[in-house]
Amino acid sequence: MDELQDVQLTEIKPLLNDKEHDIETAFGVVHVTMRGTPKGNRPVILTYHDIGLNHKSCFNAFFNFEDMQEITQHFAVCHVDAPGQQEGAPPFPSGYQYPSMDELAEMLPAVLTHLNLKSFIGIGLGAGAYVLSRCALSHPDLVEGLVLINVDPCAKGWIDWAASKFSGWTTNIVDIVLAHHFGHEELQANLDLIQTYRLHIAQDINQENLQMFLTSYNSRRDLEIERPVLGINENTAKTLKCPALLVVGDNSPAVEAVVECNSRLDPTKTTLLKMADCGGLPQVVQPGKLTEAFKYFVQGMGYMPAASMTRLMRSRTHSSSSVGSGESVRSRSHTSNHGEGSAGTPEGIDLQDAPQTMEVSC
């Protein structure tokens, strides 16, 4: 957790070619920040934040991390802010109907069209991970890869819904959002981090707009994805077609949801990364480890040359135990799309013949 002191929420190093756009779509206006110039036919890196955050508070620590520059020199970056969640966003007019999660996903093709972009590699957290997943299911030709942090593929159950309704009467929205991001242990231990985000959520995000985004996320549909099984449903199963890197901190409240998502994805295209000593915001608390994992992911897609990547190798303690007991047997092989074989595989990871998801603890 030695990177905590570098957390920056809204201040960002200005770049001359940063361009902000308010893009009209069929479901309303979306605020987008474009960083860098698209490189030929390469995809852009497209980010989508979680509830209570915007693209700066969600991804600044990650994209400002020194080692990320090795990646971003090869890609333009497109940061998407959910409607009404960007810095300085005005309140919505009376009677405004906030987009559903499906509609938020359907805004993204219009964003790409407006910016003349062909495809993207997505990085999403929580609600943002859901939006990117939904977009990839509906428009697989637009999405070349996904890094999904704290993704929950399930609809909110009626018991959870009732509990959130009740808690909404007794707890303010800031506490609800904090409980979404951080587990009990982290809420008690990382007091500086929690206070930083408490103030950000309360002061920098329009509270009425935030409530609308939260309500939309709590009303999400199940992604209705299923794991393809050779000889049974490999041609009919509805699942992500692109490579996916699932990321979760071992103290995150999203662990069970991420394990569930992993169990529904194509094991030949999926990697599950469990980060030790990490809670709900791995891209903030441990940007170095996530950067290293992202390098391997992009390299495996063929977009970066092989490079010296030692941070993850040094810091990873390969665990024989799995995130969840149901995953321990089936979760032990490497993403093998694009024919990269073991070229992008960290040392010390055993590849097995069976098509099982690789699970890495670091």
LOKE-772369 format. One record per residue (C-alpha): z, x, y; residue in one letter. Coordinates in pm, 1 decimal, always signed. Each point is the difference from the previous one (the first is absolute). Example, Ala and Ser with C-alpha at 12.3 -4.5 7.8 and 13.67 -1.06 7.14 Angstrom:
! residues 2
up east north code
+780.0 +1230.0 -450.0 a
-66.0 +137.0 +344.0 s
END
This chain:
! residues 362
up east north code
+0.0 +0.0 +0.0 m
-38.7 +300.8 +225.1 d
-286.9 -163.4 +187.1 e
+213.7 -283.5 +137.8 l
+63.0 +169.1 +331.7 q
-374.0 -5.0 +68.6 d
-32.9 -379.0 -17.6 v
-191.2 -129.7 +299.1 q
-68.5 -368.7 +30.1 l
-214.8 -59.0 +304.3 t
-69.6 +334.0 +162.7 e
-313.3 +157.2 -133.7 i
-200.8 +304.1 +92.5 k
-292.2 -139.9 +201.3 p
-343.8 +90.2 -125.7 l
-302.6 -10.5 +226.5 l
-204.6 -203.5 -244.3 n
+259.8 -269.8 -73.3 d
-153.9 -336.8 +71.3 k
+174.6 -336.9 -3.1 e
-185.3 -320.3 -79.8 h
+87.1 -368.8 +7.1 d
-239.6 -140.0 -256.1 i
-90.5 -368.0 -26.8 e
-12.3 -135.6 -353.1 t
-32.2 -345.6 -152.2 a
+380.1 -8.0 -29.2 f
+95.0 +133.8 +341.3 g
+19.6 +327.8 +188.1 v
+125.3 +318.5 -168.2 v
+101.9 +320.7 +177.0 h
-145.5 +321.5 -145.5 v
+42.0 +365.1 +97.6 t
-281.2 +230.8 -106.4 m
+83.9 +368.7 -24.2 r
-278.8 +250.8 -46.3 g
-366.8 -47.8 -68.8 t
-128.6 -131.4 -334.6 p
-143.1 +281.9 -209.3 k
-343.7 -102.7 -128.8 g
+24.8 -236.1 -295.9 n
+361.9 +86.4 -71.8 r
+250.6 -284.7 +0.7 p
+259.0 -15.0 +274.3 v
+371.0 +0.6 -71.0 i
+120.6 -347.7 +94.5 l
+371.3 -76.7 +37.3 t
+189.1 -328.5 +0.8 y
+371.3 -17.1 +81.2 h
+286.4 -215.9 -127.6 d
+199.8 -275.9 +169.6 i
+220.1 +113.5 +288.7 g
-222.0 +300.9 +65.4 l
-327.8 +90.4 +163.9 n
-240.7 +279.6 -83.0 h
+196.5 +251.8 +206.6 k
+347.8 -68.0 -133.4 s
-134.9 -28.8 -352.8 c
-234.4 +298.4 -19.6 f
+67.7 +243.5 +287.8 n
+229.7 +226.8 -200.8 a
-258.0 +13.8 -278.7 f
-313.5 +67.2 +205.6 f
+178.7 +240.8 +234.1 n
+123.2 +204.7 -295.2 f
-159.6 +342.3 +16.7 e
-150.5 +2.2 -348.8 d
-174.4 -334.2 +62.0 m
-236.0 +176.2 +239.3 q
-165.9 +161.5 -300.4 e
-98.4 -350.5 -108.8 i
-72.2 -169.3 +330.3 t
-246.4 +271.2 +102.1 q
-224.1 -150.1 -268.7 h
+44.9 -367.0 +97.2 f
+18.9 -233.6 +293.8 a
+310.3 -219.8 -0.6 v
+5.0 -370.4 +80.4 c
+347.5 -144.3 +69.2 h
+17.2 -379.8 -20.0 v
+284.4 -190.7 +164.2 d
+63.4 -348.9 -134.3 a
-55.1 -265.3 +269.3 p
+275.9 +6.5 +260.1 g
+181.1 +300.8 -145.9 q
-149.9 +279.6 +212.1 q
+187.0 +172.0 +283.2 e
+26.0 -226.9 +302.4 g
-150.0 -301.7 -178.4 a
+35.4 -321.0 +201.2 p
+149.4 -311.0 -161.5 p
-242.9 -236.3 -164.1 f
-80.7 -323.7 +183.6 p
+178.2 -317.6 -95.9 s
-144.5 -153.4 -315.5 g
-153.8 +325.7 -123.1 y
-50.1 +3.7 -378.0 q
+66.9 +346.5 -138.0 y
-252.4 +114.7 -264.5 p
+97.2 -16.5 -365.2 s
+13.4 +323.1 -196.3 m
-340.3 -84.1 -149.1 d
-140.5 -50.7 +349.0 e
+147.6 +331.1 +119.8 l
-190.4 +164.1 -285.3 a
-318.6 -180.8 +99.1 e
+24.4 +148.1 +350.2 m
-62.4 +350.3 -134.5 l
-373.2 -37.1 -81.7 p
-53.2 -114.2 +360.0 a
+189.2 +309.4 +120.5 v
-226.0 +226.0 -205.7 l
-311.3 -178.0 +123.0 t
+108.6 +22.3 +364.9 h
+69.0 +374.3 -31.2 l
-312.3 +61.6 -209.7 n
+203.7 +127.1 -295.5 l
-120.7 -28.6 -358.1 k
+320.2 +35.0 -203.4 s
+358.1 +121.4 +8.3 f
+282.4 +163.1 -190.1 i
+299.9 -218.9 +76.7 g
+363.9 +94.6 +52.8 i
+228.8 -300.5 +19.6 g
+374.3 -61.9 +0.6 l
+159.0 -322.3 -124.7 g
-182.5 -289.4 +163.3 a
-275.8 +241.5 +98.7 g
-38.8 +111.8 -361.3 a
-39.8 -364.2 -100.9 y
-265.7 -58.6 +268.2 v
-199.4 +305.2 -110.2 l
+26.2 -101.9 -366.1 s
-123.5 -348.5 +79.4 r
-291.9 +145.9 +195.6 c
-87.8 +231.5 -290.3 a
-1.2 -292.6 -242.6 l
-228.6 -207.5 +223.2 s
-220.7 +285.3 +125.4 h
+6.9 +280.1 -258.7 p
-308.1 +161.7 +151.7 d
+191.5 +70.6 +322.1 l
+303.6 +170.5 -155.5 v
-34.9 +341.1 -164.9 e
+368.2 +64.3 -66.9 g
+347.0 -133.2 +79.3 l
+339.7 +158.6 +59.2 v
+242.2 -288.3 -40.2 l
+359.5 +63.8 +108.0 i
+258.9 -263.0 -98.7 n
-270.0 -245.1 -104.7 v
+108.9 -337.5 -139.2 d
-279.4 -182.3 -187.4 p
+206.3 -313.5 -54.7 c
+38.6 -314.0 +204.1 a
+346.5 -56.8 +133.5 k
+186.0 -216.8 -252.5 g
+155.5 -324.8 +115.5 w
+350.7 +140.8 -54.6 i
-84.0 +299.2 +220.6 d
-159.6 -235.2 +249.8 w
+309.6 -221.1 +11.9 a
+223.4 +305.2 +33.3 a
-205.8 +131.7 +290.6 s
+6.8 -340.4 +166.4 k
+378.3 -10.4 -31.3 f
+40.3 +358.8 +117.4 s
-220.5 -83.7 +295.5 g
+263.6 -245.8 +114.5 w
+281.0 +250.5 -32.2 t
-163.1 +338.8 +64.5 t
-219.2 +120.0 +282.5 n
-355.7 +105.4 -71.1 i
+75.5 +368.8 +58.2 v
+247.1 +5.7 -290.0 d
-245.1 -188.4 -221.6 i
-272.8 +255.3 +70.6 v
+236.4 +294.6 -52.2 l
+100.7 -141.9 -339.4 a
-369.6 -24.9 -84.7 h
-53.0 +369.6 +75.9 h
+324.3 +158.9 -116.1 f
+223.1 -35.1 -303.5 g
+378.5 -35.9 +25.5 h
+60.8 +369.5 -64.5 e
-237.1 +109.3 +274.1 e
+139.5 -253.7 +244.4 l
+343.1 +155.1 -52.1 q
-100.6 +367.6 -13.5 a
-289.6 +58.3 +240.5 n
+168.2 -137.5 +308.9 l
-212.8 +190.4 +252.7 d
-324.9 -110.8 -162.2 l
+118.9 -360.3 -26.3 i
+112.8 -7.9 +362.8 q
-333.5 +142.2 +113.5 t
-189.6 -275.1 -177.8 y
+250.4 -268.9 +95.8 r
-63.0 +76.4 +366.0 l
-374.9 +20.4 -50.4 h
-19.4 -335.8 -179.0 i
+224.4 -168.1 +256.0 a
-147.5 +151.3 +317.4 q
-359.5 +108.3 -62.3 d
-135.0 -291.4 -205.4 i
-44.7 -347.0 +148.4 n
+257.0 -202.7 -195.7 q
-195.1 -326.9 -11.3 e
-312.7 +181.6 -113.7 n
+204.1 +184.6 -261.6 l
+140.0 -326.1 -134.4 q
-355.5 -129.8 -45.4 m
-106.9 +313.6 -188.2 f
+311.5 -18.8 -219.2 l
-60.6 -366.9 -76.6 t
-360.3 +77.1 -93.5 s
+110.4 +277.3 -235.7 y
+266.2 -218.8 -160.2 n
-269.5 -263.4 -61.1 s
-236.9 +239.2 -181.1 r
-177.3 -91.7 -321.0 r
+28.9 +199.3 -318.4 d
-277.9 +258.9 -13.2 l
-81.8 -138.4 -347.3 e
-98.4 +338.1 -137.1 i
+22.0 +97.4 -365.6 e
-31.6 +325.0 -189.2 r
-338.8 +40.1 -175.4 p
+31.1 +66.1 -373.4 v
-285.8 +170.0 -182.3 l
-172.1 -236.9 -239.4 g
+178.8 -305.9 +134.1 i
-49.9 -62.2 +370.6 n
-130.7 +321.2 +156.8 e
-301.4 -185.3 +140.5 n
+181.6 -312.0 +114.9 t
+341.7 +115.9 +119.2 a
+60.9 -41.0 +372.3 k
+143.9 +326.5 +124.8 t
-64.6 +275.0 +251.7 l
-326.9 +182.0 -66.8 k
+82.5 +303.5 +213.8 c
+241.7 +287.1 -67.3 p
+354.5 -86.0 +102.7 a
+306.0 +212.0 +74.1 l
+318.2 -208.9 -12.8 l
+295.1 +152.4 +184.8 v
+366.0 -101.6 +5.2 v
+328.3 +171.5 +82.3 g
+258.5 -10.5 -276.0 d
+249.2 -171.8 +234.8 n
-253.4 -248.1 +136.2 s
+57.9 -374.1 -41.6 p
-366.8 -17.3 -106.2 a
+31.3 +199.4 -325.5 v
-25.7 -300.8 -234.4 e
-295.0 -145.3 +192.1 a
-190.5 +330.4 -9.5 v
+62.5 +38.2 -374.7 v
-129.1 -353.7 -48.7 e
-313.6 +82.2 +198.3 c
-53.3 +314.9 -204.3 n
+15.4 -201.5 -321.5 s
-287.0 -219.0 +121.9 r
-242.8 +274.1 +107.8 l
-264.4 +195.8 -188.2 d
+192.8 +296.4 -145.7 p
-305.4 +226.4 +17.0 t
-12.9 -39.3 +378.7 k
+366.7 -21.0 +91.9 t
+276.2 +250.8 +74.8 t
+362.0 -100.3 +59.5 l
+200.5 +239.7 +215.8 l
+376.9 -45.4 +5.8 k
+163.1 +209.5 +271.8 m
+353.6 +121.9 -65.4 a
+266.1 -10.0 +271.6 d
-217.0 -238.9 +194.5 c
+37.2 -358.7 +113.5 g
-226.7 -256.7 +153.6 g
-207.1 +217.7 +235.7 l
-125.0 +302.9 -198.1 p
-273.0 +72.2 +255.4 q
+273.0 +44.0 +263.1 v
+279.2 +164.9 -199.1 v
-211.8 +226.8 -219.9 q
-343.7 +35.6 +161.4 p
-49.4 +341.2 -164.3 g
+15.0 -133.2 -354.9 k
-218.5 -298.7 +82.3 l
-253.9 +222.1 +175.5 t
-22.8 +220.5 -307.2 e
-51.5 -300.4 -225.4 a
-263.3 -139.8 +236.6 f
-186.3 +332.1 -7.4 k
-23.6 -17.2 -378.4 y
-110.3 -362.1 +21.5 f
-281.0 +71.6 +248.0 v
-98.9 +315.4 -184.9 q
-27.4 -199.5 -320.8 g
-242.8 -233.6 +175.5 m
-220.3 +299.7 +77.8 g
+46.0 +0.6 +376.0 y
+194.5 +324.2 +38.6 m
-45.7 +344.1 -153.4 p
+265.9 +137.8 -231.5 a
+274.5 +155.1 +209.8 a
+333.9 +169.4 -40.5 s
+242.9 -287.7 -33.0 m
+340.4 +127.8 -93.0 t
+255.0 -212.3 +183.2 r
-7.8 -287.3 -250.5 l
-0.9 +241.2 -293.0 m
+310.8 +173.1 +131.2 r
+187.4 -313.6 +92.9 s
-90.8 -221.8 -292.5 r
+248.7 -28.4 -281.6 t
-202.2 -154.3 -278.1 h
+216.9 -265.0 -157.3 s
-28.2 -122.7 -355.6 s
+149.2 -329.3 +107.2 s
-213.0 -265.9 +163.7 s
+47.7 -220.6 +303.2 v
+60.3 -297.3 -224.0 g
+85.7 -21.2 -367.1 s
-313.2 -201.7 -66.0 g
-216.5 +273.1 +146.2 e
+137.3 +306.0 -177.5 s
-236.2 -15.0 -295.6 v
-320.0 -106.1 +170.1 r
+18.3 +203.6 +319.5 s
-102.6 +355.5 -72.6 r
-355.4 +100.2 +79.6 s
-211.5 +99.2 +296.5 h
-242.4 -192.6 +214.4 t
-338.5 +93.4 -144.1 s
-260.4 -161.2 +223.4 n
-295.1 +181.3 +156.2 h
+1.3 +243.9 -290.9 g
+246.7 +237.5 +155.8 e
+177.8 +66.1 -329.3 g
+301.5 +215.9 +60.3 s
-135.6 +175.3 +309.1 a
+232.5 -186.2 +231.8 g
+295.9 -16.3 -234.5 t
+322.5 +176.5 +98.3 p
+119.7 +263.7 -241.1 e
+257.9 -104.6 -253.6 g
-129.2 -353.4 -53.9 i
-100.7 -74.4 -355.1 d
-313.4 -204.7 -46.4 l
-10.8 -225.0 -302.2 q
-299.1 -147.6 -176.0 d
+116.2 -358.5 +32.8 a
-114.3 -174.6 +319.3 p
+338.8 -28.2 +166.7 q
+97.5 +20.9 +363.8 t
+132.1 +335.6 +112.9 m
+351.0 -24.0 +135.6 e
+134.0 +290.2 +203.8 v
+354.2 +43.6 +124.5 s
+44.6 +238.4 +289.6 c
END
